[in-house]
């Protein structure tokens, strides 16, 4: 039971911190799909 609770706690921490960490390293969907060759008509 302790292992299950530890895994759930780790999952919550990873899920909550992943968006912030990915934004800091520049790995967001906006950064990867946008580029200088985007047309704005």
HELIX and SHEET records of a PDB file:
HELIX    1   1 UNK A    2  UNK A   24  1                                  23    
HELIX    2   2 UNK A   29  UNK A   33  1                                   5    
END                                                                             
